[in-house]
Amino acid sequence: MARKRGNNEGSIHQLPSGSFRAQVTLQGKRLGYTALTRRECQEWLKKILRQVDDGLLFADTKVTLKEFMDNWLASTKAAKRQSTWSHYEQVTRIYILPRLGQKKVSDLRPEHIQDFYNYMQDQGVGDYTILKIHNVLHSALEQALKMGILARNPVDLTHPLKEPNTEMTILTESQVSQFLITVLNHRWQALFHLAITTGARQMELLGLKWSDLDWQRQTLKIERQLIRPDGSGIKFSAPKTRLGKRSVALGSKTIELLRKHYERQQDEIRAAGDKWQEHGLIFTTSLGGPIHPRNLLRDFKLLLKDAGLPVIRFHDLRHTAASLMLNNNIAPIIVSRRLGHAKASITLDIYGHLIPSLQTEVAEKIDDLVTPIPVATQDVNIAQLEPDTSSS
């Protein structure tokens, strides 16, 4: 009769699919790990047995990422600056937990996290945000590694960006005009116009409510951004930074476009009847629900093709807005406030390379300031300089 496997003993067997399965008994219960090769299973067994020797308990292997992240955030709050901790909490709540929260920490593998990054990029999440997600996940799972819950930090073997962008893609002034002509009378014309004239982020635009708009003063308050975690209903969060909550002045043409958009929405409300979902949003589906970023991106790309323009990300409209403002001599501090950056220096760090025309202007002015002006010297008869007194 085969001997019953005791605590801290492992085995490896091949599955019908061709992959391999490693198992180990911990406190009378079985843990398993599946991999493509026997060698990988052997490595897992060695690491898990080392962790057991270091005090790993069976309960630790059942902790979900949500449970772990909640505890990790609570334990780091006292040691972090309030702004830093709030940033960690926001990134965790908005991005990490909706997709990965229910996975067990001990089961996390590099491919799970890489798939998550790829999904974020496909959803139009900006590169900077994905890098922040990567950093928060890495810090948290380093703690899991120290606690013995993980044999390795799976984040170490991932690449947060599939294709890191070294240059921003923006539309020129003529291309912007070409695009806005193409979207005339489109149901999201006002949305595209606002994106280009305010530089607001995509999810800030989709989170706008009619109550944010002051028709008389021609101002728009940006106080929230839409969250759409796996279709679990409409949710909002605060903007990304402290100065993300801001009031943006609007031009008369923008106000007129919003008025027409409001009238169109009233027609849609009457047509939808009882099917209309009232959330107070400025930009909605035909039934009043929030616009899904994927659907917006699809239509945006089709409109770019119709306009004969290069296909860019929706987020590149924000870069375009910044470029247009800076290249038309709008002060960086004003551009910074409209974009919701914490400091004007951030705006210049990100967009300074987009304003070569200002560099040229400065170069000419500096040349004028420092170039010496030659003084013409001629032999002059001193007598000619003396006053003529013969007639006096």
Backbone hydrogen bonds in HBPLUS format (Angstrom, degrees):
<---DONOR---> <-ACCEPTOR-->    atom                        ^
c    i                          cat <-CA-CA->   ^        H-A-AA   ^      H-
h    n   atom  resd res      DA  || num        DHA   H-A  angle D-A-AA Bond
n    s   type  num  typ     dist DA aas  dist angle  dist       angle   num
A0008-ASN N   A0025-THR O   2.80 MM  17  5.52 154.5  1.87 159.0 155.9     1
A0025-THR N   A0009-GLU O   3.26 MM  16  5.98 153.3  2.34 151.3 156.5     2
A0011-SER N   A0023-GLN O   2.84 MM  12  5.39 146.6  1.95 149.8 158.4     3
A0023-GLN N   A0011-SER O   2.88 MM  12  5.39 156.1  1.93 153.8 159.1     4
A0013-HIS N   A0021-ARG O   2.97 MM   8  5.45 156.7  2.03 145.5 152.1     5
A0021-ARG N   A0013-HIS O   2.80 MM   8  5.45 164.3  1.83 163.1 168.5     6
A0015-LEU N   A0019-SER O   2.82 MM   4  5.54 169.9  1.83 155.9 159.5     7
A0018-GLY N   A0015-LEU O   2.91 MM   3  5.44 161.9  1.94 119.0 125.1     8
A0020-PHE N   A0035-ALA O   2.78 MM  15  5.40 173.3  1.78 168.5 170.4     9
A0035-ALA N   A0020-PHE O   2.91 MM  15  5.40 157.9  1.96 148.7 155.9    10
A0022-ALA N   A0033-TYR O   2.72 MM  11  5.09 172.6  1.72 159.5 160.2    11
A0033-TYR N   A0022-ALA O   2.79 MM  11  5.09 142.2  1.94 149.6 154.1    12
A0024-VAL N   A0031-LEU O   2.90 MM   7  5.29 150.4  1.99 145.5 153.5    13
A0031-LEU N   A0024-VAL O   2.79 MM   7  5.29 160.7  1.83 158.7 165.4    14
A0026-LEU N   A0029-LYS O   2.60 MM   3  5.20 167.5  1.61 161.6 163.3    15
A0029-LYS N   A0026-LEU O   2.98 MM   3  5.20 160.7  2.02 109.5 115.8    16
A0041-CYS N   A0037-THR O   3.39 MM   4  6.73 155.4  2.45 140.3 146.4    17
A0042-GLN N   A0038-ARG O   2.87 MM   4  6.20 152.2  1.95 151.3 159.8    18
A0043-GLU N   A0039-ARG O   2.95 MM   4  6.28 155.8  2.00 150.7 156.8    19
A0044-TRP N   A0040-GLU O   2.97 MM   4  6.24 153.6  2.04 144.2 151.6    20
A0045-LEU N   A0041-CYS O   2.92 MM   4  6.19 160.4  1.96 151.1 155.7    21
A0046-LYS N   A0042-GLN O   3.00 MM   4  6.29 162.0  2.03 150.6 155.0    22
A0047-LYS N   A0043-GLU O   3.04 MM   4  6.26 163.8  2.07 150.5 154.4    23
A0048-ILE N   A0044-TRP O   2.84 MM   4  6.00 166.0  1.86 157.3 161.6    24
A0049-LEU N   A0045-LEU O   2.96 MM   4  6.02 156.5  2.01 148.2 154.3    25
A0050-ARG N   A0046-LYS O   3.02 MM   4  6.24 145.8  2.14 140.5 150.0    26
A0051-GLN N   A0047-LYS O   2.92 MM   4  6.19 152.8  1.99 147.0 154.7    27
A0052-VAL N   A0048-ILE O   2.91 MM   4  6.18 146.8  2.02 140.9 150.1    28
A0053-ASP N   A0049-LEU O   3.04 MM   4  6.29 154.7  2.11 140.7 146.8    29
A0054-ASP N   A0050-ARG O   3.03 MM   4  6.35 133.5  2.26 136.1 149.1    30
A0056-LEU N   A0051-GLN O   2.91 MM   5  5.44 161.0  1.95 137.8 138.1    31
A0055-GLY N   A0052-VAL O   3.00 MM   3  5.12 160.1  2.04 105.3 111.0    32
A0060-ASP N   A0057-LEU O   3.04 MM   3  5.41 132.4  2.27 105.7 117.7    33
A0061-THR N   A0058-PHE O   3.01 MM   3  5.43 136.5  2.20 107.6 119.0    34
A0062-LYS N   A0059-ALA O   3.14 MM   3  5.45 158.8  2.19 108.5 115.0    35
A0063-VAL N   A0060-ASP O   3.48 MM   3  5.63 170.9  2.49 106.8 109.2    36
A0105-VAL N   A0063-VAL O   2.88 MM  42  6.08 163.8  1.90 161.3 163.3    37
A0068-PHE N   A0064-THR O   2.93 MM   4  6.20 163.4  1.96 153.0 158.2    38
A0065-LEU N   A0103-LYS O   2.75 MM  38  5.84 147.3  1.85 168.1 172.1    39
A0069-MET N   A0065-LEU O   2.73 MM   4  5.83 166.6  1.75 152.5 156.4    40
A0066-LYS N   A0101-GLY O   2.90 MM  35  4.39 151.2  1.98 138.7 129.2    41
A0070-ASP N   A0066-LYS O   2.94 MM   4  6.05 160.1  1.98 149.5 154.8    42
A0071-ASN N   A0067-GLU O   3.16 MM   4  6.37 161.4  2.19 144.9 149.4    43
A0072-TRP N   A0068-PHE O   2.78 MM   4  5.99 156.1  1.83 150.9 159.0    44
A0073-LEU N   A0069-MET O   2.83 MM   4  5.93 163.9  1.86 151.5 154.8    45
A0074-ALA N   A0070-ASP O   3.09 MM   4  6.26 157.6  2.14 141.4 147.8    46
A0075-SER N   A0071-ASN O   2.91 MM   4  6.12 152.1  1.99 146.4 153.9    47
A0076-THR N   A0072-TRP O   3.03 MM   4  6.19 134.8  2.24 143.1 154.4    48
A0079-ALA N   A0076-THR O   3.13 MM   3  5.37 128.0  2.41 102.6 116.2    49
A0080-LYS N   A0076-THR O   3.18 MM   4  6.24 125.6  2.49 152.4 165.6    50
A0085-TRP N   A0081-ARG O   2.86 MM   4  6.12 168.6  1.87 165.4 168.5    51
A0086-SER N   A0082-GLN O   2.88 MM   4  6.01 160.8  1.92 149.9 155.5    52
A0087-HIS N   A0083-SER O   3.05 MM   4  6.20 147.7  2.16 137.6 146.1    53
A0088-TYR N   A0084-THR O   2.98 MM   4  6.35 158.0  2.03 151.0 156.4    54
A0089-GLU N   A0085-TRP O   2.88 MM   4  6.14 164.4  1.90 155.5 159.5    55
A0090-GLN N   A0086-SER O   2.91 MM   4  6.04 157.5  1.96 145.5 151.5    56
A0091-VAL N   A0087-HIS O   3.00 MM   4  6.17 171.4  2.00 156.6 158.5    57
A0092-THR N   A0088-TYR O   2.98 MM   4  6.11 159.4  2.02 148.7 154.9    58
A0093-ARG N   A0089-GLU O   2.91 MM   4  6.04 166.0  1.93 149.5 153.5    59
A0094-ILE N   A0090-GLN O   2.87 MM   4  5.86 169.5  1.89 155.4 158.9    60
A0095-TYR N   A0091-VAL O   3.05 MM   4  5.63 157.2  2.11 135.6 142.9    61
A0096-ILE N   A0091-VAL O   3.35 MM   5  6.75 160.9  2.39 147.1 152.7    62
A0097-LEU N   A0092-THR O   2.97 MM   5  5.96 177.2  1.97 166.9 166.0    63
A0100-LEU N   A0096-ILE O   2.91 MM   4  5.86 163.3  1.94 162.5 167.7    64
A0101-GLY N   A0097-LEU O   2.87 MM   4  3.99 147.2  1.98 117.8 121.6    65
A0103-LYS N   A0100-LEU O   3.06 MM   3  5.63 161.7  2.10 121.6 127.5    66
A0107-ASP N   A0104-LYS O   2.98 MM   3  5.25 146.4  2.09 105.6 116.0    67
A0108-LEU N   A0105-VAL O   3.14 MM   3  5.39 160.4  2.18 109.6 115.5    68
A0112-HIS N   A0109-ARG O   2.97 MM   3  5.45 131.1  2.21 112.7 125.3    69
A0113-ILE N   A0109-ARG O   3.43 MM   4  6.85 157.3  2.49 154.7 160.2    70
A0114-GLN N   A0110-PRO O   2.84 MM   4  6.07 159.9  1.88 155.7 162.3    71
A0115-ASP N   A0111-GLU O   2.91 MM   4  5.94 159.4  1.96 141.5 146.9    72
A0116-PHE N   A0112-HIS O   3.12 MM   4  6.33 145.5  2.24 135.7 145.2    73
A0117-TYR N   A0113-ILE O   2.96 MM   4  6.32 156.2  2.01 150.9 156.2    74
A0118-ASN N   A0114-GLN O   2.95 MM   4  6.22 162.8  1.98 152.1 156.9    75
A0119-TYR N   A0115-ASP O   2.93 MM   4  6.12 152.1  2.00 143.7 151.3    76
A0120-MET N   A0116-PHE O   2.97 MM   4  6.26 158.8  2.02 150.5 155.9    77
A0121-GLN N   A0117-TYR O   2.99 MM   4  6.30 158.7  2.04 152.4 157.7    78
A0122-ASP N   A0118-ASN O   2.94 MM   4  6.18 154.8  2.00 146.1 153.3    79
A0123-GLN N   A0119-TYR O   2.96 MM   4  6.21 138.0  2.14 145.0 156.5    80
A0123-GLN N   A0120-MET O   3.18 MM   3  5.11 127.7  2.47  92.0 105.6    81
A0125-VAL N   A0120-MET O   3.05 MM   5  5.46 155.9  2.11 162.1 154.4    82
A0124-GLY N   A0121-GLN O   3.06 MM   3  5.23 159.4  2.11 106.7 112.0    83
A0130-ILE N   A0126-GLY O   3.04 MM   4  6.38 158.5  2.09 153.2 159.3    84
A0131-LEU N   A0127-ASP O   2.98 MM   4  6.25 154.7  2.05 150.6 157.3    85
A0132-LYS N   A0128-TYR O   3.04 MM   4  6.34 146.3  2.16 141.5 150.7    86
A0132-LYS N   A0129-THR O   3.09 MM   3  5.02 118.0  2.49  92.5 107.9    87
A0133-ILE N   A0129-THR O   2.92 MM   4  6.27 156.6  1.98 151.9 158.2    88
A0134-HIS N   A0130-ILE O   2.93 MM   4  6.16 159.4  1.97 147.1 152.8    89
A0135-ASN N   A0131-LEU O   2.99 MM   4  6.25 154.5  2.06 144.0 150.1    90
A0136-VAL N   A0132-LYS O   2.98 MM   4  6.25 161.7  2.02 154.7 158.9    91
A0137-LEU N   A0133-ILE O   2.95 MM   4  6.12 170.8  1.95 157.8 160.5    92
A0138-HIS N   A0134-HIS O   2.97 MM   4  6.08 159.1  2.02 146.1 152.4    93
A0139-SER N   A0135-ASN O   3.04 MM   4  6.21 162.5  2.07 146.4 150.7    94
A0140-ALA N   A0136-VAL O   3.02 MM   4  6.23 165.4  2.04 153.9 157.7    95
A0141-LEU N   A0137-LEU O   2.94 MM   4  6.08 167.8  1.96 154.7 158.0    96
A0142-GLU N   A0138-HIS O   2.94 MM   4  6.04 131.6  2.18 142.3 154.3    97
A0143-GLN N   A0140-ALA O   3.08 MM   3  5.41 128.7  2.36 101.4 113.7    98
A0144-ALA N   A0140-ALA O   3.28 MM   4  6.74 147.2  2.39 136.9 146.1    99
A0145-LEU N   A0141-LEU O   2.92 MM   4  6.11 143.1  2.06 135.9 145.5   100
A0146-LYS N   A0142-GLU O   3.02 MM   4  6.35 154.3  2.08 144.3 150.3   101
A0147-MET N   A0143-GLN O   2.96 MM   4  6.21 145.3  2.08 145.1 154.9   102
A0149-ILE N   A0144-ALA O   2.97 MM   5  5.30 136.5  2.17 163.4 162.3   103
A0150-LEU N   A0144-ALA O   3.41 MM   6  5.85 151.3  2.50 118.8 117.6   104
A0148-GLY N   A0145-LEU O   3.11 MM   3  5.21 152.1  2.20 100.7 109.4   105
A0156-ASP N   A0153-ASN O   3.06 MM   3  5.78 153.3  2.14 120.9 127.1   106
A0157-LEU N   A0154-PRO O   3.27 MM   3  5.78 154.3  2.34 110.5 116.7   107
A0158-THR N   A0155-VAL O   3.18 MM   3  5.38 152.2  2.26 121.0 117.4   108
A0176-VAL N   A0172-THR O   2.85 MM   4  6.12 151.1  1.94 152.9 161.1   109
A0177-SER N   A0173-GLU O   3.09 MM   4  6.39 160.4  2.13 148.1 152.4   110
A0178-GLN N   A0174-SER O   2.98 MM   4  6.19 155.2  2.04 141.7 149.0   111
A0179-PHE N   A0175-GLN O   2.86 MM   4  6.08 153.8  1.92 147.1 153.7   112
A0180-LEU N   A0176-VAL O   2.91 MM   4  6.15 167.3  1.92 156.4 159.4   113
A0181-ILE N   A0177-SER O   2.99 MM   4  6.15 145.6  2.11 145.4 154.1   114
A0182-THR N   A0178-GLN O   3.21 MM   4  6.42 149.8  2.30 137.7 145.4   115
A0182-THR N   A0179-PHE O   3.01 MM   3  5.07 116.0  2.43  95.8 111.5   116
A0183-VAL N   A0179-PHE O   3.08 MM   4  6.46 143.1  2.23 148.4 158.6   117
A0184-LEU N   A0181-ILE O   3.34 MM   3  5.40 164.9  2.37 104.7 108.0   118
A0186-HIS N   A0183-VAL O   2.92 MM   3  5.19 162.9  1.95 131.6 131.9   119
A0189-GLN N   A0186-HIS O   2.93 MM   3  5.05 157.4  1.99 121.4 118.5   120
A0191-LEU N   A0188-TRP O   3.10 MM   3  5.09 121.2  2.46  96.2 111.2   121
A0192-PHE N   A0188-TRP O   3.10 MM   4  6.46 161.7  2.13 159.5 162.4   122
A0193-HIS N   A0189-GLN O   2.96 MM   4  6.18 160.6  1.99 152.2 158.4   123
A0194-LEU N   A0190-ALA O   2.91 MM   4  6.04 158.1  1.95 144.1 149.5   124
A0195-ALA N   A0191-LEU O   2.99 MM   4  6.22 155.7  2.05 146.5 153.4   125
A0196-ILE N   A0192-PHE O   3.16 MM   4  6.42 151.8  2.24 146.8 152.7   126
A0197-THR N   A0193-HIS O   2.95 MM   4  6.15 151.9  2.03 148.5 156.9   127
A0198-THR N   A0194-LEU O   2.85 MM   4  5.62 150.2  1.94 149.9 154.0   128
A0199-GLY N   A0195-ALA O   3.08 MM   4  5.23 141.3  2.24 119.3 129.7   129
A0204-GLU N   A0201-ARG O   3.11 MM   3  5.13 127.7  2.40  97.7 112.0   130
A0205-LEU N   A0201-ARG O   2.97 MM   4  6.28 156.3  2.03 157.1 163.2   131
A0206-LEU N   A0202-GLN O   3.01 MM   4  6.33 157.3  2.06 149.2 155.7   132
A0226-LEU N   A0203-MET O   2.89 MM  23  5.12 163.3  1.92 134.5 132.9   133
A0207-GLY N   A0204-GLU O   3.21 MM   3  5.09 140.6  2.37  92.8 104.2   134
A0208-LEU N   A0205-LEU O   3.26 MM   3  5.40 167.3  2.28 107.1 110.6   135
A0282-ILE N   A0208-LEU O   2.96 MM  74  5.76 161.5  1.99 135.1 136.1   136
A0212-ASP N   A0209-LYS O   2.89 MM   3  5.40 159.2  1.93 113.9 121.0   137
A0210-TRP N   A0280-GLY O   3.01 MM  70  6.10 152.1  2.09 162.5 170.6   138
A0213-LEU N   A0210-TRP O   3.12 MM   3  5.48 161.0  2.16 111.0 116.9   139
A0221-LYS N   A0212-ASP O   2.95 MM   9  4.95 167.3  1.97 136.2 140.3   140
A0214-ASP N   A0219-THR O   2.94 MM   5  5.32 177.5  1.94 162.9 163.6   141
A0218-GLN N   A0214-ASP O   2.85 MM   4  5.57 122.8  2.18 140.5 154.9   142
A0219-THR N   A0214-ASP O   3.29 MM   5  5.32 148.8  2.40 135.2 142.9   143
A0250-LEU N   A0218-GLN O   2.81 MM  32  5.35 161.4  1.84 159.0 153.9   144
A0220-LEU N   A0248-VAL O   2.83 MM  28  5.15 150.9  1.92 141.0 150.8   145
A0248-VAL N   A0220-LEU O   2.81 MM  28  5.15 168.1  1.83 144.3 147.1   146
A0222-ILE N   A0246-ARG O   2.77 MM  24  5.38 170.8  1.77 168.3 171.2   147
A0246-ARG N   A0222-ILE O   3.11 MM  24  5.38 146.4  2.23 137.8 145.8   148
A0225-GLN N   A0237-SER O   2.81 MM  12  5.46 147.4  1.92 154.9 162.4   149
A0237-SER N   A0225-GLN O   2.95 MM  12  5.46 149.3  2.05 149.4 159.2   150
A0227-ILE N   A0235-LYS O   2.73 MM   8  5.14 158.7  1.77 151.3 145.1   151
A0232-SER N   A0229-PRO O   3.11 MM   3  5.91 152.1  2.19 123.8 130.0   152
A0244-GLY N   A0241-THR O   2.89 MM   3  4.73 153.7  1.95 100.2 107.2   153
A0255-ILE N   A0251-GLY O   3.05 MM   4  6.40 157.2  2.10 151.5 158.0   154
A0256-GLU N   A0252-SER O   2.98 MM   4  6.23 153.5  2.05 145.1 152.1   155
A0257-LEU N   A0253-LYS O   3.02 MM   4  6.28 153.1  2.10 143.2 150.1   156
A0258-LEU N   A0254-THR O   2.96 MM   4  6.26 156.4  2.02 150.4 156.7   157
A0259-ARG N   A0255-ILE O   2.91 MM   4  6.17 146.0  2.03 144.6 154.3   158
A0260-LYS N   A0256-GLU O   3.06 MM   4  6.36 158.9  2.11 148.3 152.9   159
A0261-HIS N   A0257-LEU O   2.90 MM   4  6.15 151.8  1.98 143.8 152.7   160
A0262-TYR N   A0258-LEU O   2.83 MM   4  6.04 150.5  1.91 143.8 151.4   161
A0263-GLU N   A0259-ARG O   3.05 MM   4  6.36 156.9  2.10 147.3 152.8   162
A0264-ARG N   A0260-LYS O   2.95 MM   4  6.24 154.5  2.02 147.0 154.2   163
A0265-GLN N   A0261-HIS O   2.91 MM   4  6.18 154.8  1.97 147.6 154.5   164
A0266-GLN N   A0262-TYR O   2.98 MM   4  6.30 149.2  2.07 147.2 155.4   165
A0267-ASP N   A0263-GLU O   3.18 MM   4  6.51 149.8  2.27 144.1 151.2   166
A0268-GLU N   A0264-ARG O   3.05 MM   4  6.43 149.9  2.14 145.0 153.6   167
A0269-ILE N   A0265-GLN O   2.88 MM   4  6.19 149.6  1.97 149.4 157.8   168
A0270-ARG N   A0266-GLN O   3.10 MM   4  6.38 159.5  2.15 145.9 150.4   169
A0271-ALA N   A0267-ASP O   2.98 MM   4  6.22 153.4  2.05 144.3 152.1   170
A0272-ALA N   A0268-GLU O   2.86 MM   4  5.99 151.3  1.94 147.8 154.9   171
A0273-GLY N   A0269-ILE O   3.09 MM   4  6.18 147.1  2.20 146.2 153.5   172
A0275-LYS N   A0272-ALA O   3.12 MM   3  5.31 153.6  2.19 133.0 128.3   173
A0276-TRP N   A0273-GLY O   3.25 MM   3  5.89 168.7  2.26 117.3 120.8   174
A0277-GLN N   A0287-LEU O   2.70 MM  10  6.05 163.0  1.73 156.3 161.2   175
A0285-THR N   A0289-GLY O   2.83 MM   4  5.26 149.8  1.92 143.2 152.1   176
A0288-GLY N   A0285-THR O   3.12 MM   3  5.17 169.6  2.13 109.8 111.5   177
A0295-ASN N   A0292-HIS O   2.98 MM   3  5.43 123.2  2.32 111.7 125.1   178
A0296-LEU N   A0292-HIS O   3.11 MM   4  6.44 158.8  2.16 155.3 162.0   179
A0297-LEU N   A0293-PRO O   2.88 MM   4  6.04 161.0  1.92 149.8 154.6   180
A0298-ARG N   A0294-ARG O   3.03 MM   4  6.22 152.8  2.11 141.3 148.5   181
A0299-ASP N   A0295-ASN O   3.12 MM   4  6.38 168.6  2.14 151.6 153.0   182
A0300-PHE N   A0296-LEU O   2.89 MM   4  6.01 157.2  1.94 149.4 156.9   183
A0301-LYS N   A0297-LEU O   3.00 MM   4  6.16 161.8  2.03 150.3 153.4   184
A0302-LEU N   A0298-ARG O   3.15 MM   4  6.43 154.9  2.22 145.7 152.7   185
A0303-LEU N   A0299-ASP O   2.95 MM   4  6.18 155.6  2.01 151.1 157.4   186
A0304-LEU N   A0300-PHE O   3.00 MM   4  6.29 150.8  2.09 146.8 155.0   187
A0305-LYS N   A0301-LYS O   3.07 MM   4  6.34 155.6  2.13 144.9 150.7   188
A0306-ASP N   A0302-LEU O   2.96 MM   4  6.24 154.6  2.03 144.9 152.3   189
A0307-ALA N   A0303-LEU O   2.95 MM   4  6.17 140.5  2.11 140.6 151.1   190
A0309-LEU N   A0304-LEU O   2.91 MM   5  5.20 170.9  1.92 157.1 154.0   191
A0308-GLY N   A0305-LYS O   2.97 MM   3  4.96 154.1  2.04 101.6 109.9   192
A0316-ASP N   A0313-ARG O   3.02 MM   3  5.27 145.5  2.14 102.1 112.4   193
A0317-LEU N   A0314-PHE O   2.96 MM   3  5.70 164.2  1.98 120.8 125.9   194
A0318-ARG N   A0315-HIS O   3.02 MM   3  5.48 138.8  2.19 107.5 117.9   195
A0320-THR N   A0316-ASP O   2.84 MM   4  6.07 151.5  1.92 141.1 149.8   196
A0321-ALA N   A0317-LEU O   2.89 MM   4  6.11 154.9  1.95 142.7 148.6   197
A0322-ALA N   A0318-ARG O   3.08 MM   4  6.37 161.3  2.12 148.8 153.0   198
A0323-SER N   A0319-HIS O   2.95 MM   4  6.18 160.9  1.98 150.4 155.7   199
A0324-LEU N   A0320-THR O   2.90 MM   4  6.14 162.6  1.93 155.5 159.7   200
A0325-MET N   A0321-ALA O   3.06 MM   4  6.27 162.8  2.09 151.0 155.2   201
A0326-LEU N   A0322-ALA O   2.99 MM   4  6.15 173.7  1.99 155.7 157.6   202
A0327-ASN N   A0323-SER O   2.92 MM   4  5.90 158.1  1.96 149.6 155.9   203
A0328-ASN N   A0325-MET O   3.16 MM   3  5.27 150.2  2.26 100.8 109.9   204
A0330-ILE N   A0325-MET O   3.14 MM   5  5.42 159.6  2.19 155.7 152.6   205
A0329-ASN N   A0326-LEU O   3.30 MM   3  5.40 142.2  2.46 112.9 109.4   206
A0334-ILE N   A0331-ALA O   2.93 MM   3  5.40 127.9  2.21 113.0 125.9   207
A0335-VAL N   A0331-ALA O   3.07 MM   4  6.44 161.1  2.11 154.1 160.0   208
A0336-SER N   A0332-PRO O   2.79 MM   4  5.91 158.1  1.84 148.8 155.1   209
A0337-ARG N   A0333-ILE O   3.10 MM   4  6.30 152.4  2.18 137.2 143.5   210
A0338-ARG N   A0334-ILE O   3.02 MM   4  6.31 158.6  2.07 151.7 157.3   211
A0339-LEU N   A0335-VAL O   2.97 MM   4  6.19 152.4  2.05 150.3 157.8   212
A0340-GLY N   A0336-SER O   2.95 MM   4  6.06 126.9  2.24 139.1 153.0   213
A0341-HIS N   A0336-SER O   3.07 MM   5  5.28 153.9  2.14 151.6 152.3   214
A0340-GLY N   A0337-ARG O   3.28 MM   3  5.09 135.5  2.49  90.2 102.3   215
A0346-ILE N   A0343-LYS O   3.15 MM   3  5.43 137.3  2.34 101.4 111.8   216
A0348-LEU N   A0344-ALA O   3.09 MM   4  6.48 157.7  2.14 152.7 158.2   217
A0349-ASP N   A0345-SER O   2.84 MM   4  6.00 150.0  1.93 142.7 151.5   218
A0350-ILE N   A0346-ILE O   2.99 MM   4  6.18 154.8  2.06 150.3 156.0   219
A0351-TYR N   A0347-THR O   2.83 MM   4  5.87 165.1  1.86 152.1 157.1   220
A0352-GLY N   A0348-LEU O   2.75 MM   4  4.52 135.5  1.95 127.5 130.5   221
A0354-LEU N   A0351-TYR O   2.88 MM   3  5.36 158.0  1.93 117.2 124.6   222
A0355-ILE N   A0352-GLY O   3.35 MM   3  5.87 168.2  2.37 116.1 117.4   223
A0358-LEU N   A0355-ILE O   3.22 MM   3  5.73 134.4  2.44 109.4 118.8   224
A0359-GLN N   A0356-PRO O   3.00 MM   3  4.95 117.0  2.41  93.9 110.0   225
A0360-THR N   A0356-PRO O   3.00 MM   4  6.40 152.4  2.08 152.2 159.2   226
A0361-GLU N   A0357-SER O   3.03 MM   4  6.31 158.7  2.07 146.3 151.9   227
A0362-VAL N   A0358-LEU O   2.92 MM   4  6.12 163.1  1.95 151.2 155.4   228
A0363-ALA N   A0359-GLN O   2.93 MM   4  6.14 157.8  1.98 146.8 153.1   229
A0364-GLU N   A0360-THR O   3.06 MM   4  6.36 157.7  2.11 151.9 156.4   230
A0365-LYS N   A0361-GLU O   3.08 MM   4  6.36 160.0  2.13 149.3 154.9   231
A0366-ILE N   A0362-VAL O   2.88 MM   4  6.10 163.0  1.91 158.5 162.8   232
A0367-ASP N   A0363-ALA O   3.01 MM   4  6.19 157.5  2.06 145.5 151.7   233
A0368-ASP N   A0364-GLU O   3.03 MM   4  6.31 157.7  2.08 148.1 153.4   234
A0369-LEU N   A0365-LYS O   2.98 MM   4  6.25 147.1  2.09 145.0 154.3   235
A0370-VAL N   A0366-ILE O   3.12 MM   4  6.32 154.1  2.19 153.9 158.7   236
A0371-THR N   A0367-ASP O   3.00 MM   4  5.80 143.3  2.14 151.2 158.3   237
A0384-GLN N   A0381-ASN O   2.80 MM   3  5.35 137.8  1.97 112.3 124.2   238
A0385-LEU N   A0382-ILE O   2.94 MM   3  5.29 142.5  2.08 105.9 116.9   239
A0386-GLU N   A0383-ALA O   3.17 MM   3  5.27 147.2  2.29  98.6 108.0   240
A0392-SER N   A0389-THR O   3.15 MM   3  5.36 157.3  2.20 107.5 114.5   241
